[in-house]
Amino acid sequence: MNIGEIAGHTGLPAKTIRYYEDIGLICPQRTTNGYRVFSQTDAHKLTFLGRARALGFSIEECRKLLALYEDKDRASSDVKDLARGHLQEIEDKIRQLQDMRATLSNLVESCAGDDRPDCPILMNLANPPRGTPERE
């Protein structure tokens, strides 16, 4: 398969596929004139990488997952530990987003939104939270 065909097969943009090749995640064969030729194994790896990225795994985590996938002597606990760490990061981000939502919701609710210049939203943004050093 050429890059256009593999892109259509995997749903990944050609630019992403080239990037994955540049950073060594895949290594397609090259014809004598330099064109990439992708195998079914390459297609499977790209689909794997696309799914892992869709779940939010970083490039380095994808590299580790791919190495674990290809290592038939791996311990599933290694895979679980990696996924558990990523899940914890997601849960932390969700908590941060919930905190941001609550704060912003309170600020929006406290703002009259009328013609007066007083705005609690701007006042809050201009003043660092308690316990946070002011930025210079």
N, CA, C and O atoms as a GROMACS GRO file, in nm:
protein
  544
    1MET      N    1   0.084  -0.118   0.000
    1MET     CA    2   0.000   0.000   0.000
    1MET      C    3   0.089   0.125   0.000
    1MET      O    4   0.195   0.128   0.063
    2ASN      N    5   0.044   0.226  -0.070
    2ASN     CA    6   0.116   0.354  -0.065
    2ASN      C    7   0.059   0.436   0.050
    2ASN      O    8  -0.032   0.391   0.120
    3ILE      N    9   0.112   0.555   0.070
    3ILE     CA   10   0.072   0.635   0.186
    3ILE      C   11  -0.075   0.677   0.178
    3ILE      O   12  -0.143   0.685   0.281
    4GLY      N   13  -0.124   0.705   0.060
    4GLY     CA   14  -0.265   0.741   0.045
    4GLY      C   15  -0.357   0.626   0.080
    4GLY      O   16  -0.459   0.644   0.145
    5GLU      N   17  -0.320   0.508   0.036
    5GLU     CA   18  -0.401   0.389   0.065
    5GLU      C   19  -0.399   0.357   0.214
    5GLU      O   20  -0.503   0.326   0.273
    6ILE      N   21  -0.281   0.364   0.275
    6ILE     CA   22  -0.271   0.332   0.418
    6ILE      C   23  -0.344   0.436   0.501
    6ILE      O   24  -0.403   0.404   0.605
    7ALA      N   25  -0.341   0.561   0.456
    7ALA     CA   26  -0.414   0.667   0.526
    7ALA      C   27  -0.564   0.638   0.521
    7ALA      O   28  -0.633   0.651   0.622
    8GLY      N   29  -0.613   0.598   0.406
    8GLY     CA   30  -0.754   0.565   0.393
    8GLY      C   31  -0.792   0.442   0.474
    8GLY      O   32  -0.901   0.434   0.532
    9HIS      N   33  -0.702   0.346   0.478
    9HIS     CA   34  -0.727   0.221   0.550
    9HIS      C   35  -0.729   0.242   0.702
    9HIS      O   36  -0.810   0.181   0.772
   10THR      N   37  -0.640   0.327   0.752
   10THR     CA   38  -0.627   0.345   0.897
   10THR      C   39  -0.703   0.465   0.951
   10THR      O   40  -0.728   0.474   1.071
   11GLY      N   41  -0.741   0.557   0.863
   11GLY     CA   42  -0.809   0.679   0.907
   11GLY      C   43  -0.714   0.785   0.960
   11GLY      O   44  -0.758   0.886   1.013
   12LEU      N   45  -0.585   0.762   0.946
   12LEU     CA   46  -0.485   0.860   0.991
   12LEU      C   47  -0.442   0.947   0.874
   12LEU      O   48  -0.429   0.898   0.762
   13PRO      N   49  -0.419   1.076   0.898
   13PRO     CA   50  -0.369   1.162   0.790
   13PRO      C   51  -0.227   1.121   0.748
   13PRO      O   52  -0.149   1.071   0.830
   14ALA      N   53  -0.196   1.142   0.622
   14ALA     CA   54  -0.063   1.109   0.570
   14ALA      C   55   0.046   1.181   0.650
   14ALA      O   56   0.153   1.125   0.673
   15LYS      N   57   0.019   1.303   0.690
   15LYS     CA   58   0.116   1.380   0.768
   15LYS      C   59   0.149   1.309   0.901
   15LYS      O   60   0.265   1.305   0.942
   16THR      N   61   0.048   1.254   0.965
   16THR     CA   62   0.068   1.181   1.091
   16THR      C   63   0.150   1.055   1.065
   16THR      O   64   0.239   1.021   1.142
   17ILE      N   65   0.120   0.986   0.957
   17ILE     CA   66   0.192   0.864   0.923
   17ILE      C   67   0.340   0.896   0.898
   17ILE      O   68   0.428   0.824   0.945
   18ARG      N   69   0.366   1.002   0.824
   18ARG     CA   70   0.505   1.043   0.802
   18ARG      C   71   0.574   1.077   0.933
   18ARG      O   72   0.690   1.042   0.954
   19TYR      N   73   0.503   1.145   1.022
   19TYR     CA   74   0.558   1.179   1.153
   19TYR      C   75   0.592   1.052   1.232
   19TYR      O   76   0.700   1.043   1.290
   20TYR      N   77   0.502   0.957   1.233
   20TYR     CA   78   0.528   0.832   1.305
   20TYR      C   79   0.651   0.761   1.247
   20TYR      O   80   0.727   0.697   1.320
   21GLU      N   81   0.668   0.772   1.118
   21GLU     CA   82   0.789   0.715   1.057
   21GLU      C   83   0.913   0.795   1.100
   21GLU      O   84   1.015   0.736   1.135
   22ASP      N   85   0.904   0.927   1.099
   22ASP     CA   86   1.018   1.012   1.136
   22ASP      C   87   1.066   0.984   1.278
   22ASP      O   88   1.186   0.988   1.305
   23ILE      N   89   0.973   0.954   1.369
   23ILE     CA   90   1.012   0.930   1.508
   23ILE      C   91   1.033   0.782   1.539
   23ILE      O   92   1.055   0.745   1.654
   24GLY      N   93   1.026   0.698   1.436
   24GLY     CA   94   1.060   0.558   1.452
   24GLY      C   95   0.952   0.466   1.505
   24GLY      O   96   0.981   0.355   1.547
   25LEU      N   97   0.827   0.510   1.503
   25LEU     CA   98   0.720   0.421   1.549
   25LEU      C   99   0.685   0.315   1.445
   25LEU      O  100   0.645   0.204   1.479
   26ILE      N  101   0.701   0.351   1.318
   26ILE     CA  102   0.684   0.255   1.209
   26ILE      C  103   0.802   0.269   1.116
   26ILE      O  104   0.871   0.371   1.115
   27CYS      N  105   0.825   0.166   1.039
   27CYS     CA  106   0.938   0.169   0.947
   27CYS      C  107   0.899   0.097   0.817
   27CYS      O  108   0.936  -0.018   0.796
   28PRO      N  109   0.824   0.167   0.730
   28PRO     CA  110   0.781   0.102   0.606
   28PRO      C  111   0.899   0.077   0.513
   28PRO      O  112   1.003   0.143   0.522
   29GLN      N  113   0.881  -0.017   0.426
   29GLN     CA  114   0.982  -0.045   0.323
   29GLN      C  115   0.984   0.071   0.224
   29GLN      O  116   0.888   0.148   0.214
   30ARG      N  117   1.093   0.084   0.151
   30ARG     CA  118   1.105   0.186   0.048
   30ARG      C  119   1.137   0.119  -0.085
   30ARG      O  120   1.215   0.024  -0.090
   31THR      N  121   1.076   0.168  -0.192
   31THR     CA  122   1.108   0.118  -0.325
   31THR      C  123   1.241   0.180  -0.368
   31THR      O  124   1.294   0.267  -0.300
   32THR      N  125   1.293   0.136  -0.480
   32THR     CA  126   1.421   0.189  -0.528
   32THR      C  127   1.413   0.338  -0.559
   32THR      O  128   1.513   0.408  -0.550
   33ASN      N  129   1.294   0.386  -0.594
   33ASN     CA  130   1.279   0.529  -0.620
   33ASN      C  131   1.239   0.606  -0.495
   33ASN      O  132   1.208   0.725  -0.504
   34GLY      N  133   1.238   0.542  -0.376
   34GLY     CA  134   1.216   0.611  -0.250
   34GLY      C  135   1.073   0.616  -0.199
   34GLY      O  136   1.048   0.672  -0.092
   35TYR      N  137   0.979   0.559  -0.274
   35TYR     CA  138   0.840   0.561  -0.227
   35TYR      C  139   0.820   0.463  -0.112
   35TYR      O  140   0.879   0.355  -0.109
   36ARG      N  141   0.736   0.504  -0.018
   36ARG     CA  142   0.702   0.416   0.095
   36ARG      C  143   0.608   0.306   0.047
   36ARG      O  144   0.519   0.328  -0.034
   37VAL      N  145   0.632   0.186   0.100
   37VAL     CA  146   0.542   0.074   0.075
   37VAL      C  147   0.504   0.017   0.210
   37VAL      O  148   0.589  -0.033   0.284
   38PHE      N  149   0.376   0.024   0.242
   38PHE     CA  150   0.327  -0.019   0.372
   38PHE      C  151   0.271  -0.159   0.365
   38PHE      O  152   0.199  -0.194   0.271
   39SER      N  153   0.305  -0.238   0.464
   39SER     CA  154   0.257  -0.376   0.473
   39SER      C  155   0.132  -0.382   0.562
   39SER      O  156   0.091  -0.282   0.620
   40GLN      N  157   0.074  -0.500   0.570
   40GLN     CA  158  -0.040  -0.521   0.662
   40GLN      C  159   0.005  -0.501   0.806
   40GLN      O  160  -0.072  -0.452   0.889
   41THR      N  161   0.128  -0.538   0.837
   41THR     CA  162   0.182  -0.516   0.972
   41THR      C  163   0.188  -0.368   1.002
   41THR      O  164   0.152  -0.325   1.112
   42ASP      N  165   0.233  -0.288   0.905
   42ASP     CA  166   0.237  -0.142   0.923
   42ASP      C  167   0.095  -0.088   0.945
   42ASP      O  168   0.073  -0.002   1.030
   43ALA      N  169   0.000  -0.139   0.867
   43ALA     CA  170  -0.139  -0.095   0.882
   43ALA      C  171  -0.190  -0.128   1.021
   43ALA      O  172  -0.258  -0.047   1.084
   44HIS      N  173  -0.157  -0.247   1.070
   44HIS     CA  174  -0.202  -0.287   1.204
   44HIS      C  175  -0.139  -0.196   1.310
   44HIS      O  176  -0.207  -0.153   1.403
   45LYS      N  177  -0.010  -0.168   1.297
   45LYS     CA  178   0.058  -0.080   1.393
   45LYS      C  179  -0.002   0.060   1.391
   45LYS      O  180  -0.023   0.120   1.496
   46LEU      N  181  -0.031   0.111   1.272
   46LEU     CA  182  -0.089   0.244   1.261
   46LEU      C  183  -0.229   0.250   1.322
   46LEU      O  184  -0.266   0.348   1.386
   47THR      N  185  -0.307   0.145   1.300
   47THR     CA  186  -0.440   0.138   1.362
   47THR      C  187  -0.426   0.134   1.514
   47THR      O  188  -0.500   0.202   1.585
   48PHE      N  189  -0.333   0.055   1.562
   48PHE     CA  190  -0.303   0.044   1.706
   48PHE      C  191  -0.266   0.182   1.761
   48PHE      O  192  -0.320   0.225   1.864
   49LEU      N  193  -0.175   0.252   1.693
   49LEU     CA  194  -0.131   0.383   1.737
   49LEU      C  195  -0.245   0.485   1.734
   49LEU      O  196  -0.257   0.567   1.824
   50GLY      N  197  -0.326   0.480   1.630
   50GLY     CA  198  -0.440   0.570   1.620
   50GLY      C  199  -0.537   0.551   1.736
   50GLY      O  200  -0.588   0.648   1.791
   51ARG      N  201  -0.562   0.426   1.770
   51ARG     CA  202  -0.654   0.398   1.881
   51ARG      C  203  -0.593   0.443   2.014
   51ARG      O  204  -0.662   0.500   2.097
   52ALA      N  205  -0.464   0.417   2.033
   52ALA     CA  206  -0.397   0.458   2.157
   52ALA      C  207  -0.397   0.610   2.170
   52ALA      O  208  -0.421   0.662   2.279
   53ARG      N  209  -0.371   0.680   2.061
   53ARG     CA  210  -0.372   0.827   2.064
   53ARG      C  211  -0.513   0.879   2.091
   53ARG      O  212  -0.530   0.978   2.162
   54ALA      N  213  -0.614   0.812   2.035
   54ALA     CA  214  -0.752   0.853   2.059
   54ALA      C  215  -0.789   0.838   2.207
   54ALA      O  216  -0.876   0.910   2.256
   55LEU      N  217  -0.724   0.747   2.276
   55LEU     CA  218  -0.745   0.730   2.420
   55LEU      C  219  -0.659   0.826   2.502
   55LEU      O  220  -0.661   0.823   2.625
   56GLY      N  221  -0.582   0.909   2.433
   56GLY     CA  222  -0.505   1.013   2.501
   56GLY      C  223  -0.365   0.973   2.543
   56GLY      O  224  -0.298   1.049   2.613
   57PHE      N  225  -0.318   0.856   2.503
   57PHE     CA  226  -0.181   0.818   2.537
   57PHE      C  227  -0.084   0.908   2.463
   57PHE      O  228  -0.105   0.942   2.346
   58SER      N  229   0.023   0.947   2.531
   58SER     CA  230   0.126   1.031   2.470
   58SER      C  231   0.205   0.948   2.368
   58SER      O  232   0.193   0.826   2.363
   59ILE      N  233   0.285   1.016   2.289
   59ILE     CA  234   0.369   0.945   2.192
   59ILE      C  235   0.461   0.847   2.264
   59ILE      O  236   0.477   0.733   2.220
   60GLU      N  237   0.522   0.890   2.373
   60GLU     CA  238   0.613   0.800   2.445
   60GLU      C  239   0.538   0.682   2.507
   60GLU      O  240   0.589   0.570   2.509
   61GLU      N  241   0.418   0.708   2.556
   61GLU     CA  242   0.337   0.597   2.607
   61GLU      C  243   0.300   0.501   2.494
   61GLU      O  244   0.298   0.380   2.513
   62CYS      N  245   0.270   0.556   2.376
   62CYS     CA  246   0.240   0.473   2.260
   62CYS      C  247   0.361   0.389   2.221
   62CYS      O  248   0.348   0.272   2.185
   63ARG      N  249   0.479   0.448   2.229
   63ARG     CA  250   0.602   0.374   2.199
   63ARG      C  251   0.616   0.255   2.295
   63ARG      O  252   0.648   0.144   2.253
   64LYS      N  253   0.590   0.280   2.423
   64LYS     CA  254   0.598   0.173   2.522
   64LYS      C  255   0.492   0.067   2.499
   64LYS      O  256   0.520  -0.053   2.507
   65LEU      N  257   0.369   0.111   2.470
   65LEU     CA  258   0.261   0.016   2.444
   65LEU      C  259   0.290  -0.071   2.323
   65LEU      O  260   0.267  -0.192   2.323
   66LEU      N  261   0.342  -0.008   2.219
   66LEU     CA  262   0.376  -0.083   2.098
   66LEU      C  263   0.486  -0.184   2.126
   66LEU      O  264   0.481  -0.297   2.078
   67ALA      N  265   0.586  -0.144   2.204
   67ALA     CA  266   0.693  -0.236   2.241
   67ALA      C  267   0.638  -0.352   2.324
   67ALA      O  268   0.677  -0.467   2.304
   68LEU      N  269   0.549  -0.322   2.415
   68LEU     CA  270   0.487  -0.428   2.496
   68LEU      C  271   0.401  -0.519   2.408
   68LEU      O  272   0.401  -0.641   2.427
   69TYR      N  273   0.329  -0.461   2.314
   69TYR     CA  274   0.246  -0.540   2.224
   69TYR      C  275   0.331  -0.638   2.143
   69TYR      O  276   0.293  -0.753   2.122
   70GLU      N  277   0.446  -0.591   2.099
   70GLU     CA  278   0.533  -0.674   2.015
   70GLU      C  279   0.615  -0.774   2.096
   70GLU      O  280   0.669  -0.870   2.040
   71ASP      N  281   0.624  -0.754   2.227
   71ASP     CA  282   0.700  -0.844   2.315
   71ASP      C  283   0.608  -0.956   2.363
   71ASP      O  284   0.526  -0.935   2.452
   72LYS      N  285   0.622  -1.072   2.305
   72LYS     CA  286   0.535  -1.184   2.339
   72LYS      C  287   0.564  -1.240   2.478
   72LYS      O  288   0.486  -1.319   2.530
   73ASP      N  289   0.676  -1.200   2.540
   73ASP     CA  290   0.710  -1.245   2.675
   73ASP      C  291   0.676  -1.140   2.780
   73ASP      O  292   0.717  -1.152   2.896
   74ARG      N  293   0.602  -1.039   2.742
   74ARG     CA  294   0.568  -0.931   2.834
   74ARG      C  295   0.479  -0.984   2.947
   74ARG      O  296   0.415  -1.088   2.936
   75ALA      N  297   0.478  -0.909   3.054
   75ALA     CA  298   0.384  -0.935   3.163
   75ALA      C  299   0.267  -0.839   3.144
   75ALA      O  300   0.288  -0.720   3.121
   76SER      N  301   0.146  -0.889   3.154
   76SER     CA  302   0.031  -0.801   3.137
   76SER      C  303   0.028  -0.694   3.245
   76SER      O  304  -0.034  -0.589   3.227
   77SER      N  305   0.094  -0.721   3.357
   77SER     CA  306   0.099  -0.621   3.464
   77SER      C  307   0.172  -0.495   3.419
   77SER      O  308   0.141  -0.385   3.465
   78ASP      N  309   0.269  -0.510   3.328
   78ASP     CA  310   0.340  -0.393   3.275
   78ASP      C  311   0.244  -0.305   3.194
   78ASP      O  312   0.248  -0.182   3.203
   79VAL      N  313   0.159  -0.370   3.116
   79VAL     CA  314   0.062  -0.297   3.035
   79VAL      C  315  -0.041  -0.230   3.127
   79VAL      O  316  -0.077  -0.114   3.108
   80LYS      N  317  -0.087  -0.305   3.226
   80LYS     CA  318  -0.187  -0.252   3.318
   80LYS      C  319  -0.132  -0.134   3.396
   80LYS      O  320  -0.203  -0.035   3.417
   81ASP      N  321  -0.006  -0.142   3.439
   81ASP     CA  322   0.055  -0.031   3.513
   81ASP      C  323   0.060   0.096   3.427
   81ASP      O  324   0.030   0.205   3.476
   82LEU      N  325   0.096   0.080   3.301
   82LEU     CA  326   0.102   0.194   3.210
   82LEU      C  327  -0.038   0.254   3.190
   82LEU      O  328  -0.056   0.376   3.196
   83ALA      N  329  -0.135   0.168   3.168
   83ALA     CA  330  -0.273   0.215   3.148
   83ALA      C  331  -0.328   0.276   3.276
   83ALA      O  332  -0.400   0.376   3.271
   84ARG      N  333  -0.296   0.218   3.391
   84ARG     CA  334  -0.343   0.271   3.518
   84ARG      C  335  -0.286   0.411   3.541
   84ARG      O  336  -0.357   0.500   3.588
   85GLY      N  337  -0.159   0.430   3.510
   85GLY     CA  338  -0.097   0.563   3.523
   85GLY      C  339  -0.165   0.665   3.434
   85GLY      O  340  -0.188   0.779   3.476
   86HIS      N  341  -0.198   0.624   3.313
   86HIS     CA  342  -0.266   0.715   3.220
   86HIS      C  343  -0.407   0.746   3.271
   86HIS      O  344  -0.453   0.860   3.262
   87LEU      N  345  -0.474   0.646   3.322
   87LEU     CA  346  -0.608   0.666   3.377
   87LEU      C  347  -0.604   0.766   3.493
   87LEU      O  348  -0.693   0.850   3.506
   88GLN      N  349  -0.502   0.757   3.577
   88GLN     CA  350  -0.489   0.850   3.688
   88GLN      C  351  -0.470   0.993   3.637
   88GLN      O  352  -0.527   1.087   3.693
   89GLU      N  353  -0.391   1.009   3.532
   89GLU     CA  354  -0.373   1.142   3.472
   89GLU      C  355  -0.506   1.197   3.421
   89GLU      O  356  -0.535   1.315   3.438
   90ILE      N  357  -0.585   1.111   3.358
   90ILE     CA  358  -0.716   1.154   3.307
   90ILE      C  359  -0.807   1.196   3.423
   90ILE      O  360  -0.874   1.298   3.416
   91GLU      N  361  -0.807   1.116   3.529
   91GLU     CA  362  -0.890   1.148   3.645
   91GLU      C  363  -0.846   1.280   3.709
   91GLU      O  364  -0.930   1.359   3.753
   92ASP      N  365  -0.715   1.304   3.714
   92ASP     CA  366  -0.664   1.431   3.766
   92ASP      C  367  -0.711   1.548   3.679
   92ASP      O  368  -0.753   1.652   3.731
   93LYS      N  369  -0.704   1.531   3.548
   93LYS     CA  370  -0.749   1.637   3.457
   93LYS      C  371  -0.898   1.663   3.472
   93LYS      O  372  -0.942   1.778   3.468
   94ILE      N  373  -0.976   1.557   3.490
   94ILE     CA  374  -1.120   1.573   3.509
   94ILE      C  375  -1.147   1.654   3.635
   94ILE      O  376  -1.232   1.743   3.635
   95ARG      N  377  -1.076   1.624   3.744
   95ARG     CA  378  -1.093   1.701   3.868
   95ARG      C  379  -1.057   1.847   3.847
   95ARG      O  380  -1.128   1.937   3.893
   96GLN      N  381  -0.947   1.871   3.776
   96GLN     CA  382  -0.906   2.009   3.749
   96GLN      C  383  -1.013   2.081   3.665
   96GLN      O  384  -1.045   2.197   3.692
   97LEU      N  385  -1.066   2.014   3.566
   97LEU     CA  386  -1.170   2.074   3.482
   97LEU      C  387  -1.297   2.100   3.562
   97LEU      O  388  -1.363   2.202   3.542
   98GLN      N  389  -1.332   2.009   3.651
   98GLN     CA  390  -1.450   2.031   3.735
   98GLN      C  391  -1.430   2.152   3.826
   98GLN      O  392  -1.522   2.230   3.847
   99ASP      N  393  -1.309   2.166   3.880
   99ASP     CA  394  -1.278   2.282   3.964
   99ASP      C  395  -1.286   2.411   3.882
   99ASP      O  396  -1.342   2.511   3.928
  100MET      N  397  -1.231   2.407   3.761
  100MET     CA  398  -1.236   2.524   3.674
  100MET      C  399  -1.380   2.560   3.640
  100MET      O  400  -1.418   2.677   3.639
  101ARG      N  401  -1.458   2.459   3.612
  101ARG     CA  402  -1.599   2.481   3.578
  101ARG      C  403  -1.674   2.545   3.695
  101ARG      O  404  -1.749   2.641   3.676
  102ALA      N  405  -1.652   2.492   3.814
  102ALA     CA  406  -1.721   2.546   3.932
  102ALA      C  407  -1.681   2.691   3.956
  102ALA      O  408  -1.766   2.776   3.982
  103THR      N  409  -1.552   2.720   3.946
  103THR     CA  410  -1.504   2.858   3.967
  103THR      C  411  -1.562   2.951   3.862
  103THR      O  412  -1.614   3.058   3.894
  104LEU      N  413  -1.552   2.912   3.738
  104LEU     CA  414  -1.602   2.998   3.630
  104LEU      C  415  -1.754   3.014   3.637
  104LEU      O  416  -1.806   3.122   3.610
  105SER      N  417  -1.822   2.908   3.672
  105SER     CA  418  -1.967   2.916   3.688
  105SER      C  419  -2.005   3.017   3.796
  105SER      O  420  -2.097   3.097   3.778
  106ASN      N  421  -1.934   3.012   3.908
  106ASN     CA  422  -1.959   3.109   4.017
  106ASN      C  423  -1.929   3.252   3.972
  106ASN      O  424  -2.003   3.345   4.004
  107LEU      N  425  -1.822   3.269   3.898
  107LEU     CA  426  -1.787   3.402   3.849
  107LEU      C  427  -1.892   3.455   3.752
  107LEU      O  428  -1.932   3.571   3.761
  108VAL      N  429  -1.935   3.372   3.661
  108VAL     CA  430  -2.036   3.414   3.564
  108VAL      C  431  -2.165   3.449   3.637
  108VAL      O  432  -2.231   3.548   3.603
  109GLU      N  433  -2.200   3.369   3.735
  109GLU     CA  434  -2.323   3.394   3.813
  109GLU      C  435  -2.313   3.525   3.892
  109GLU      O  436  -2.413   3.594   3.910
  110SER      N  437  -2.193   3.559   3.939
  110SER     CA  438  -2.177   3.679   4.022
  110SER      C  439  -2.166   3.807   3.940
  110SER      O  440  -2.174   3.917   3.995
  111CYS      N  441  -2.149   3.795   3.812
  111CYS     CA  442  -2.137   3.914   3.726
  111CYS      C  443  -2.275   3.959   3.681
  111CYS      O  444  -2.354   3.879   3.630
  112ALA      N  445  -2.304   4.088   3.700
  112ALA     CA  446  -2.436   4.141   3.661
  112ALA      C  447  -2.455   4.140   3.510
  112ALA      O  448  -2.567   4.126   3.460
  113GLY      N  449  -2.346   4.155   3.437
  113GLY     CA  450  -2.356   4.155   3.291
  113GLY      C  451  -2.436   4.272   3.237
  113GLY      O  452  -2.507   4.260   3.137
  114ASP      N  453  -2.424   4.386   3.305
  114ASP     CA  454  -2.498   4.504   3.260
  114ASP      C  455  -2.402   4.610   3.208
  114ASP      O  456  -2.289   4.578   3.170
  115ASP      N  457  -2.444   4.735   3.206
  115ASP     CA  458  -2.363   4.844   3.152
  115ASP      C  459  -2.261   4.900   3.250
  115ASP      O  460  -2.178   4.982   3.212
  116ARG      N  461  -2.268   4.856   3.376
  116ARG     CA  462  -2.173   4.906   3.476
  116ARG      C  463  -2.034   4.846   3.451
  116ARG      O  464  -2.024   4.735   3.398
  117PRO      N  465  -1.928   4.916   3.489
  117PRO     CA  466  -1.793   4.866   3.466
  117PRO      C  467  -1.749   4.759   3.567
  117PRO      O  468  -1.655   4.685   3.540
  118ASP      N  469  -1.816   4.751   3.682
  118ASP     CA  470  -1.777   4.652   3.782
  118ASP      C  471  -1.797   4.511   3.726
  118ASP      O  472  -1.904   4.477   3.677
  119CYS      N  473  -1.692   4.431   3.735
  119CYS     CA  474  -1.701   4.294   3.682
  119CYS      C  475  -1.622   4.199   3.772
  119CYS      O  476  -1.499   4.205   3.774
  120PRO      N  477  -1.690   4.113   3.846
  120PRO     CA  478  -1.621   4.019   3.933
  120PRO      C  479  -1.530   3.921   3.857
  120PRO      O  480  -1.432   3.871   3.912
  121ILE      N  481  -1.563   3.895   3.733
  121ILE     CA  482  -1.480   3.804   3.653
  121ILE      C  483  -1.342   3.866   3.634
  121ILE      O  484  -1.240   3.802   3.660
  122LEU      N  485  -1.339   3.992   3.589
  122LEU     CA  486  -1.211   4.059   3.566
  122LEU      C  487  -1.136   4.080   3.697
  122LEU      O  488  -1.014   4.066   3.702
  123MET      N  489  -1.208   4.112   3.803
  123MET     CA  490  -1.143   4.130   3.934
  123MET      C  491  -1.076   4.001   3.979
  123MET      O  492  -0.964   4.003   4.031
  124ASN      N  493  -1.144   3.891   3.960
  124ASN     CA  494  -1.087   3.762   3.998
  124ASN      C  495  -0.964   3.729   3.916
  124ASN      O  496  -0.864   3.680   3.969
  125LEU      N  497  -0.970   3.756   3.787
  125LEU     CA  498  -0.856   3.727   3.700
  125LEU      C  499  -0.736   3.815   3.734
  125LEU      O  500  -0.621   3.773   3.718
  126ALA      N  501  -0.762   3.937   3.779
  126ALA     CA  502  -0.656   4.031   3.810
  126ALA      C  503  -0.589   4.003   3.945
  126ALA      O  504  -0.478   4.049   3.969
  127ASN      N  505  -0.656   3.928   4.031
  127ASN     CA  506  -0.602   3.900   4.164
  127ASN      C  507  -0.572   3.751   4.177
  127ASN      O  508  -0.662   3.669   4.159
  128PRO      N  509  -0.448   3.716   4.209
  128PRO     CA  510  -0.415   3.574   4.223
  128PRO      C  511  -0.490   3.513   4.341
  128PRO      O  512  -0.519   3.582   4.439
  129PRO      N  513  -0.523   3.384   4.333
  129PRO     CA  514  -0.589   3.318   4.445
  129PRO      C  515  -0.503   3.325   4.571
  129PRO      O  516  -0.380   3.338   4.563
  130ARG      N  517  -0.566   3.317   4.685
  130ARG     CA  518  -0.493   3.320   4.812
  130ARG      C  519  -0.393   3.207   4.815
  130ARG      O  520  -0.420   3.095   4.771
  131GLY      N  521  -0.274   3.239   4.869
  131GLY     CA  522  -0.169   3.138   4.879
  131GLY      C  523  -0.087   3.124   4.752
  131GLY      O  524   0.006   3.044   4.748
  132THR      N  525  -0.120   3.202   4.648
  132THR     CA  526  -0.044   3.196   4.524
  132THR      C  527   0.039   3.323   4.513
  132THR      O  528  -0.014   3.433   4.524
  133PRO      N  529   0.170   3.308   4.492
  133PRO     CA  530   0.253   3.429   4.479
  133PRO      C  531   0.214   3.507   4.354
  133PRO      O  532   0.179   3.449   4.251
  134GLU      N  533   0.219   3.638   4.366
  134GLU     CA  534   0.186   3.723   4.250
  134GLU      C  535   0.295   3.708   4.145
  134GLU      O  536   0.413   3.692   4.176
  135ARG      N  537   0.252   3.714   4.022
  135ARG     CA  538   0.347   3.708   3.910
  135ARG      C  539   0.400   3.847   3.884
  135ARG      O  540   0.330   3.946   3.903
  136GLU      N  541   0.524   3.852   3.842
  136GLU     CA  542   0.586   3.983   3.812
  136GLU      C  543   0.559   4.022   3.671
  136GLU      O  544   0.602   4.129   3.627
   0.00000   0.00000   0.00000
